[in-house]
Amino acid sequence: MGTKDPRVDAYIADAAAFAQPILTRLRAIVHEACPDVDETIKWRMPFFERRGRPFCHMAAFKRHCAFGFWRGREVVGERRDGAMGQFGRIDSLDALPPKRTLIADLERAVARADALAAAAAAPRAAARKPAPATPPDLAAALAKHAAARRAFEAFSPSHRREYVEWIAEAKREQTRAKRIATALEWLAEGKPRNWKYMNGSGSRG
C-alpha cells in the first residue's frame, strides 16, 4: 500500500478555497487508481511516487490548479493551454476530466512506468549512446549565439539529446523555428531542456 504525507494535507489546507476540493478530489482519484503511490513534496508541490520514481503531481495557483504526469506527453499527449501539467487550468471541480478518464490515464501511466522500470532492470550494453547529431538549422543558430553554443557543447549527451529531439519533433517549420529560438534563450541561461521540473518553477505563485 502507498503512503500519505501530512505535508500534502497542509498544502491543501493552505490553498485557496476554490482549490481545496479540486486537490482533494485529485488526491483521492490518484490513490484509488494507484494504491501503491507514495506522497511527498517536491519543488513546493505535492508529488506522487511509485517505487521511488516520480509519477504525477498537482499544484494550486492563485486562480487555478494543475495536474500532470511525469513526462506526461508520453502518457496523455501535448499540454493544453500552456498550463503546467496536461489538463489545462483547472479552476473548479467541473473543469476536471471525468473520473473514468483520469483513472484510465493513471492506469496507462502505471503501465508505462512499470515498463520503464522493467527496461531499467534489464542488462544494459556497456556503451553509452553517442551524442546526437545537431540538426543543421540548430547548428546554424548556435553558431550565431556564443553563450548558447558554449552551454550546449558543455551539456551531457543526454541533455543535448533532449533539445535535439524536442526540435526534431516539431511538425511545422514555424513551430520548429520557435523551439529553436526558445532553446537559444534557455541555453544562454544554462538551462537544460526540462529545467522547469528541476528548479521549482512549478511552485505556487
Short mmCIF file of the C-alpha atoms (twelve columns), coordinates in Angstrom:
data_MODEL
# 
_entry.id   MODEL 
# 
loop_
_atom_site.group_PDB 
_atom_site.id 
_atom_site.type_symbol 
_atom_site.label_atom_id 
_atom_site.label_alt_id 
_atom_site.label_comp_id 
_atom_site.label_asym_id 
_atom_site.label_seq_id 
_atom_site.Cartn_x 
_atom_site.Cartn_y 
_atom_site.Cartn_z 
_atom_site.pdbx_PDB_model_num 
ATOM 1   C CA . MET A 1   0.000   0.000  0.000   1 
ATOM 2   C CA . GLY A 2   1.042   3.556  -0.576  1 
ATOM 3   C CA . THR A 3   1.506   6.305  1.981   1 
ATOM 4   C CA . LYS A 4   0.036   9.735  2.630   1 
ATOM 5   C CA . ASP A 5   2.172   12.674 3.637   1 
ATOM 6   C CA . PRO A 6   0.869   15.163 6.233   1 
ATOM 7   C CA . ARG A 7   2.650   17.895 4.294   1 
ATOM 8   C CA . VAL A 8   0.156   17.316 1.482   1 
ATOM 9   C CA . ASP A 9   -2.682  17.798 3.973   1 
ATOM 10  C CA . ALA A 10  -1.075  21.094 4.979   1 
ATOM 11  C CA . TYR A 11  -0.607  22.113 1.332   1 
ATOM 12  C CA . ILE A 12  -4.301  21.534 0.612   1 
ATOM 13  C CA . ALA A 13  -5.376  23.355 3.772   1 
ATOM 14  C CA . ASP A 14  -3.186  26.311 2.807   1 
ATOM 15  C CA . ALA A 15  -4.564  26.501 -0.747  1 
ATOM 16  C CA . ALA A 16  -7.261  28.947 -1.826  1 
ATOM 17  C CA . ALA A 17  -10.838 27.936 -1.045  1 
ATOM 18  C CA . PHE A 18  -11.651 27.105 -4.677  1 
ATOM 19  C CA . ALA A 19  -8.569  24.871 -4.924  1 
ATOM 20  C CA . GLN A 20  -9.117  22.715 -1.844  1 
ATOM 21  C CA . PRO A 21  -11.913 20.487 -3.229  1 
ATOM 22  C CA . ILE A 22  -10.041 20.133 -6.541  1 
ATOM 23  C CA . LEU A 23  -6.834  18.978 -4.866  1 
ATOM 24  C CA . THR A 24  -8.769  16.696 -2.535  1 
ATOM 25  C CA . ARG A 25  -10.594 15.067 -5.461  1 
ATOM 26  C CA . LEU A 26  -7.383  14.601 -7.466  1 
ATOM 27  C CA . ARG A 27  -5.607  13.095 -4.475  1 
ATOM 28  C CA . ALA A 28  -8.422  10.620 -3.873  1 
ATOM 29  C CA . ILE A 29  -8.554  9.540  -7.523  1 
ATOM 30  C CA . VAL A 30  -4.793  9.007  -7.669  1 
ATOM 31  C CA . HIS A 31  -4.885  6.767  -4.602  1 
ATOM 32  C CA . GLU A 32  -7.925  4.885  -5.884  1 
ATOM 33  C CA . ALA A 33  -6.330  4.160  -9.264  1 
ATOM 34  C CA . CYS A 34  -2.826  3.568  -7.898  1 
ATOM 35  C CA . PRO A 35  -2.959  2.214  -4.335  1 
ATOM 36  C CA . ASP A 36  0.830   1.846  -4.194  1 
ATOM 37  C CA . VAL A 37  1.723   5.533  -4.685  1 
ATOM 38  C CA . ASP A 38  3.650   7.399  -2.006  1 
ATOM 39  C CA . GLU A 39  3.113   11.081 -1.399  1 
ATOM 40  C CA . THR A 40  5.856   13.636 -0.998  1 
ATOM 41  C CA . ILE A 41  6.564   17.311 -1.591  1 
ATOM 42  C CA . LYS A 42  8.952   18.252 -4.402  1 
ATOM 43  C CA . TRP A 43  9.572   21.760 -5.676  1 
ATOM 44  C CA . ARG A 44  6.951   23.023 -3.205  1 
ATOM 45  C CA . MET A 45  4.066   20.976 -4.600  1 
ATOM 46  C CA . PRO A 46  2.571   17.530 -3.956  1 
ATOM 47  C CA . PHE A 47  4.129   14.680 -5.899  1 
ATOM 48  C CA . PHE A 48  3.028   11.072 -6.086  1 
ATOM 49  C CA . GLU A 49  5.784   8.500  -6.497  1 
ATOM 50  C CA . ARG A 50  5.807   4.810  -7.376  1 
ATOM 51  C CA . ARG A 51  8.747   2.666  -6.376  1 
ATOM 52  C CA . GLY A 52  10.817  5.768  -5.683  1 
ATOM 53  C CA . ARG A 53  10.166  7.330  -9.085  1 
ATOM 54  C CA . PRO A 54  8.128   10.487 -9.803  1 
ATOM 55  C CA . PHE A 55  4.715   9.524  -11.134 1 
ATOM 56  C CA . CYS A 56  2.351   12.504 -11.135 1 
ATOM 57  C CA . HIS A 57  1.898   15.833 -9.389  1 
ATOM 58  C CA . MET A 58  -0.628  18.532 -8.610  1 
ATOM 59  C CA . ALA A 59  -0.369  22.201 -7.706  1 
ATOM 60  C CA . ALA A 60  -2.511  25.154 -6.682  1 
ATOM 61  C CA . PHE A 61  -2.008  28.638 -8.055  1 
ATOM 62  C CA . LYS A 62  -3.833  31.884 -7.354  1 
ATOM 63  C CA . ARG A 63  -6.689  31.240 -9.770  1 
ATOM 64  C CA . HIS A 64  -6.317  27.659 -10.959 1 
ATOM 65  C CA . CYS A 65  -4.943  24.223 -10.185 1 
ATOM 66  C CA . ALA A 66  -2.841  21.947 -12.339 1 
ATOM 67  C CA . PHE A 67  -2.340  18.212 -12.593 1 
ATOM 68  C CA . GLY A 68  0.088   16.250 -14.684 1 
ATOM 69  C CA . PHE A 69  2.185   13.175 -15.158 1 
ATOM 70  C CA . TRP A 70  5.963   12.964 -15.032 1 
ATOM 71  C CA . ARG A 71  6.986   13.078 -18.708 1 
ATOM 72  C CA . GLY A 72  3.278   13.355 -19.323 1 
ATOM 73  C CA . ARG A 73  3.381   13.923 -23.064 1 
ATOM 74  C CA . GLU A 74  4.258   10.247 -23.381 1 
ATOM 75  C CA . VAL A 75  1.155   9.368  -21.370 1 
ATOM 76  C CA . VAL A 76  -1.616  11.743 -22.483 1 
ATOM 77  C CA . GLY A 77  -0.096  13.865 -25.258 1 
ATOM 78  C CA . GLU A 78  0.609   17.579 -25.541 1 
ATOM 79  C CA . ARG A 79  -0.133  20.064 -22.814 1 
ATOM 80  C CA . ARG A 80  -3.312  22.063 -23.014 1 
ATOM 81  C CA . ASP A 81  -3.485  25.895 -22.977 1 
ATOM 82  C CA . GLY A 82  0.108   26.281 -21.807 1 
ATOM 83  C CA . ALA A 83  -0.610  25.429 -18.190 1 
ATOM 84  C CA . MET A 84  1.631   23.162 -16.150 1 
ATOM 85  C CA . GLY A 85  0.671   19.517 -16.468 1 
ATOM 86  C CA . GLN A 86  -1.539  18.062 -19.169 1 
ATOM 87  C CA . PHE A 87  -5.041  19.086 -18.113 1 
ATOM 88  C CA . GLY A 88  -5.069  22.839 -18.545 1 
ATOM 89  C CA . ARG A 89  -6.110  25.401 -15.959 1 
ATOM 90  C CA . ILE A 90  -8.452  23.661 -13.539 1 
ATOM 91  C CA . ASP A 91  -10.464 26.327 -11.716 1 
ATOM 92  C CA . SER A 92  -13.419 24.241 -10.500 1 
ATOM 93  C CA . LEU A 93  -14.478 20.638 -9.976  1 
ATOM 94  C CA . ASP A 94  -16.469 20.892 -13.210 1 
ATOM 95  C CA . ALA A 95  -13.233 21.648 -15.079 1 
ATOM 96  C CA . LEU A 96  -11.783 18.270 -14.115 1 
ATOM 97  C CA . PRO A 97  -11.994 15.468 -16.689 1 
ATOM 98  C CA . PRO A 98  -14.489 12.709 -15.816 1 
ATOM 99  C CA . LYS A 99  -13.231 10.365 -13.117 1 
ATOM 100 C CA . ARG A 100 -13.155 7.422  -15.536 1 
ATOM 101 C CA . THR A 101 -10.918 9.435  -17.884 1 
ATOM 102 C CA . LEU A 102 -8.474  10.290 -15.113 1 
ATOM 103 C CA . ILE A 103 -8.389  6.694  -13.913 1 
ATOM 104 C CA . ALA A 104 -7.737  5.458  -17.460 1 
ATOM 105 C CA . ASP A 105 -4.865  7.961  -17.779 1 
ATOM 106 C CA . LEU A 106 -3.483  6.893  -14.413 1 
ATOM 107 C CA . GLU A 107 -3.631  3.219  -15.345 1 
ATOM 108 C CA . ARG A 108 -1.859  3.983  -18.617 1 
ATOM 109 C CA . ALA A 109 0.819   5.886  -16.701 1 
ATOM 110 C CA . VAL A 110 1.249   2.917  -14.337 1 
ATOM 111 C CA . ALA A 111 1.735   0.560  -17.274 1 
ATOM 112 C CA . ARG A 112 4.286   2.906  -18.813 1 
ATOM 113 C CA . ALA A 113 6.169   3.356  -15.522 1 
ATOM 114 C CA . ASP A 114 6.287   -0.395 -14.979 1 
ATOM 115 C CA . ALA A 115 7.589   -0.955 -18.493 1 
ATOM 116 C CA . LEU A 116 10.321  1.636  -17.944 1 
ATOM 117 C CA . ALA A 117 11.264  0.042  -14.625 1 
ATOM 118 C CA . ALA A 118 11.486  -3.388 -16.267 1 
ATOM 119 C CA . ALA A 119 13.655  -1.979 -19.030 1 
ATOM 120 C CA . ALA A 120 15.920  -0.302 -16.488 1 
ATOM 121 C CA . ALA A 121 16.342  -3.594 -14.642 1 
ATOM 122 C CA . ALA A 122 17.319  -5.446 -17.813 1 
ATOM 123 C CA . PRO A 123 21.025  -5.852 -18.606 1 
ATOM 124 C CA . ARG A 124 22.411  -2.826 -20.399 1 
ATOM 125 C CA . ALA A 125 25.060  -2.619 -23.034 1 
ATOM 126 C CA . ALA A 126 28.307  -1.192 -21.733 1 
ATOM 127 C CA . ALA A 127 28.493  1.504  -24.385 1 
ATOM 128 C CA . ARG A 128 26.621  4.734  -23.814 1 
ATOM 129 C CA . LYS A 129 24.594  6.393  -26.510 1 
ATOM 130 C CA . PRO A 130 26.750  8.740  -28.558 1 
ATOM 131 C CA . ALA A 131 25.996  12.440 -28.564 1 
ATOM 132 C CA . PRO A 132 23.161  13.183 -31.002 1 
ATOM 133 C CA . ALA A 133 23.832  14.861 -34.329 1 
ATOM 134 C CA . THR A 134 22.916  18.547 -34.198 1 
ATOM 135 C CA . PRO A 135 20.301  19.486 -36.828 1 
ATOM 136 C CA . PRO A 136 21.697  21.953 -39.406 1 
ATOM 137 C CA . ASP A 137 19.255  24.733 -38.506 1 
ATOM 138 C CA . LEU A 138 20.041  24.406 -34.796 1 
ATOM 139 C CA . ALA A 139 23.756  24.301 -35.541 1 
ATOM 140 C CA . ALA A 140 23.460  27.471 -37.633 1 
ATOM 141 C CA . ALA A 141 21.566  29.226 -34.836 1 
ATOM 142 C CA . LEU A 142 24.123  28.144 -32.238 1 
ATOM 143 C CA . ALA A 143 26.964  29.385 -34.437 1 
ATOM 144 C CA . LYS A 144 25.491  32.888 -34.128 1 
ATOM 145 C CA . HIS A 145 24.906  32.701 -30.385 1 
ATOM 146 C CA . ALA A 146 28.129  32.127 -28.460 1 
ATOM 147 C CA . ALA A 147 26.614  31.783 -24.984 1 
ATOM 148 C CA . ALA A 148 24.032  29.243 -26.120 1 
ATOM 149 C CA . ARG A 149 26.646  27.326 -28.103 1 
ATOM 150 C CA . ARG A 150 29.016  27.078 -25.126 1 
ATOM 151 C CA . ALA A 151 26.226  25.780 -22.886 1 
ATOM 152 C CA . PHE A 152 25.040  23.273 -25.473 1 
ATOM 153 C CA . GLU A 153 28.551  21.931 -26.025 1 
ATOM 154 C CA . ALA A 154 29.108  21.656 -22.249 1 
ATOM 155 C CA . PHE A 155 25.945  19.633 -21.717 1 
ATOM 156 C CA . SER A 156 25.986  15.855 -21.399 1 
ATOM 157 C CA . PRO A 157 24.885  13.859 -24.466 1 
ATOM 158 C CA . SER A 158 21.552  13.137 -22.784 1 
ATOM 159 C CA . HIS A 159 20.816  16.830 -22.211 1 
ATOM 160 C CA . ARG A 160 21.803  17.675 -25.781 1 
ATOM 161 C CA . ARG A 161 19.572  14.861 -26.999 1 
ATOM 162 C CA . GLU A 162 16.601  16.340 -25.131 1 
ATOM 163 C CA . TYR A 163 16.950  19.595 -27.064 1 
ATOM 164 C CA . VAL A 164 17.613  17.878 -30.386 1 
ATOM 165 C CA . GLU A 165 14.617  15.547 -30.069 1 
ATOM 166 C CA . TRP A 166 12.333  18.368 -28.920 1 
ATOM 167 C CA . ILE A 167 13.205  20.399 -32.004 1 
ATOM 168 C CA . ALA A 168 13.035  17.390 -34.327 1 
ATOM 169 C CA . GLU A 169 9.523   16.554 -33.072 1 
ATOM 170 C CA . ALA A 170 8.131   19.860 -34.388 1 
ATOM 171 C CA . LYS A 171 5.834   19.112 -37.307 1 
ATOM 172 C CA . ARG A 172 5.691   22.646 -38.727 1 
ATOM 173 C CA . GLU A 173 8.543   24.912 -39.724 1 
ATOM 174 C CA . GLN A 174 7.032   27.732 -37.658 1 
ATOM 175 C CA . THR A 175 6.948   25.534 -34.562 1 
ATOM 176 C CA . ARG A 176 10.494  24.335 -35.217 1 
ATOM 177 C CA . ALA A 177 11.778  27.910 -35.571 1 
ATOM 178 C CA . LYS A 178 10.015  28.917 -32.355 1 
ATOM 179 C CA . ARG A 179 11.538  25.982 -30.467 1 
ATOM 180 C CA . ILE A 180 15.000  26.846 -31.735 1 
ATOM 181 C CA . ALA A 181 14.551  30.443 -30.540 1 
ATOM 182 C CA . THR A 182 13.373  29.201 -27.148 1 
ATOM 183 C CA . ALA A 183 16.268  26.740 -26.977 1 
ATOM 184 C CA . LEU A 184 18.771  29.553 -27.583 1 
ATOM 185 C CA . GLU A 185 17.197  31.611 -24.809 1 
ATOM 186 C CA . TRP A 186 17.271  28.735 -22.321 1 
ATOM 187 C CA . LEU A 187 20.749  27.597 -23.297 1 
ATOM 188 C CA . ALA A 188 22.116  31.111 -22.898 1 
ATOM 189 C CA . GLU A 189 20.880  30.907 -19.299 1 
ATOM 190 C CA . GLY A 190 22.485  27.478 -18.858 1 
ATOM 191 C CA . LYS A 191 19.133  25.699 -18.616 1 
ATOM 192 C CA . PRO A 192 18.586  22.089 -19.698 1 
ATOM 193 C CA . ARG A 193 15.506  21.320 -21.771 1 
ATOM 194 C CA . ASN A 194 13.476  20.146 -18.731 1 
ATOM 195 C CA . TRP A 195 14.633  22.896 -16.352 1 
ATOM 196 C CA . LYS A 196 11.038  23.682 -15.336 1 
ATOM 197 C CA . TYR A 197 10.888  20.384 -13.462 1 
ATOM 198 C CA . MET A 198 14.211  20.899 -11.731 1 
ATOM 199 C CA . ASN A 199 14.276  24.394 -10.265 1 
ATOM 200 C CA . GLY A 200 10.982  24.810 -8.508  1 
ATOM 201 C CA . SER A 201 9.282   26.893 -11.222 1 
ATOM 202 C CA . GLY A 202 6.196   24.796 -10.614 1 
ATOM 203 C CA . SER A 203 5.744   26.259 -7.147  1 
ATOM 204 C CA . ARG A 204 2.674   28.242 -6.291  1 
ATOM 205 C CA . GLY A 205 2.596   31.879 -7.211  1 
# 
